[in-house]
Amino acid sequence: MTTPTLPIAPDAPWLAPLAGFSDLAFRLLCREYGAAACVTEMVSAKGLIYDSPGSRDLLATTREDSPLVAQLFGAHPDTMARAMDILLAGGPGYFDLNAGCPAPKVVKTGAGAALLKFPGLLVNIARAMARSAGPGRCGVKLRLGWRRDEPVLHELLPRLEDAGAAWLAIHPRFASDGFSGAADREAVASLRRRTTLPLIYSGDLFSAEDAANALRETRADGVMFARGALADPGVFHRLRALMRGETPAAATPASVAALARRYAALAARHGNPHAALLKMRTVIPRFARGLSGARALRKQLSSCTSWEALYALIETIETSEPGAIDAAGESRAAALTP
Ligand SMILES: Cc1cc2nc3c(=O)[nH]c(=O)nc-3n(C[C@H](O)[C@H](O)[C@H](O)COP(=O)(O)O)c2cc1C
């Protein structure tokens, strides 16, 4: 077994890969709010090799953006090894194989969750990536299988361990489930016994309490927040507090305004300013969900065309009714599906 040098522990929550969201600005924001490691959104191995527009932009990083895991998707060991050569020349120190994405545009190329239909191929790709990455530097993110009647992970996990994977992240749904039903924590508890590799749990973590419960029930080594982080990056600090035995501080209108202001500043600095402004128009209402006046804010933001106007609207969050936030933020996060 190869031991990763990444933080994988109950009090070291990761930001999960989130296509369209886990870009440099959002990763930096989540790190400031307690994320111990971040994963890029999935990057196409072919896109990297053929230098298709946007592929390399997804890998933009800075010194503070560390430790960083770059996630690749692809369907052929040689292509993945060639893409790894490109990644190794850049910033990320860690790598991840996407074997869980059920999006039609990914699975129709044989990549993502489609690899779960061909365990031998999946293992060969993991081996090729792990060999390029070096010991302790490459993980695999999985769903439970392609279809409910074909669970494959019991057989697959030991093979991935032999292939040199350094950690495993599991979102316990089948590809055919999409995001329906509940993530199956019992399945992860049972898979825990099939591998000695560090196991990271992902699925329906909408609050720090959800994560603490999932850690206890599955005996996973760590968690990654996805929709929960999109709704409120404060969830990282809250889990850390919970793990220290403290009562996490609840979000307040002032803390939501500070979060929105910081994200706007990071997005303007690290992205295309016009695209960043448009993104803020959809992201800030998500942070403010549950606050008094959230609906009006959403409406005003949707027609906001300047940073000055955006910051002025953020000011109004601060004057929302104190204590007007829904307790766990659950409704904010659950409403998000890809
Ligand atoms: C908008 C969105 C984009 C996602 N993009 C990726 C991705 O690029 N790669 C990946 O492996 N998983 C991706 N996922 C799956 C998440 O990383 C995570 O495993 C899943 O959302 C379950 O966690 P949650 O229920 O706590 O949100 C995405 C999920 C969402 C909601």
The ligand as an ORCA input file, in Angstrom:
! r2SCAN-3c Opt
* xyz 0 1
  C     -22.704     20.614     -9.945
  C     -21.956     19.338     -9.686
  C     -20.811     19.053    -10.420
  C     -20.100     17.870    -10.182
  N     -18.944     17.628    -10.888
  C     -18.200     16.518    -10.614
  C     -16.951     16.288    -11.278
  O     -16.476     17.089    -12.091
  N     -16.276     15.134    -10.976
  C     -16.755     14.210    -10.052
  O     -16.108     13.202     -9.805
  N     -17.926     14.439     -9.406
  C     -18.634     15.556     -9.659
  N     -19.790     15.797     -8.963
  C     -20.175     14.874     -7.870
  C     -19.703     15.430     -6.515
  O     -18.294     15.532     -6.459
  C     -20.206     14.568     -5.344
  O     -19.596     13.297     -5.379
  C     -21.729     14.406     -5.381
  O     -22.359     15.655     -5.609
  C     -22.248     13.797     -4.062
  O     -22.042     14.673     -3.007
  P     -23.253     15.591     -2.387
  O     -24.482     14.718     -2.413
  O     -22.766     15.912     -0.999
  O     -23.411     16.761     -3.293
  C     -20.540     16.949     -9.206
  C     -21.702     17.240     -8.478
  C     -22.413     18.415     -8.694
  C     -23.614     18.708     -7.859
*
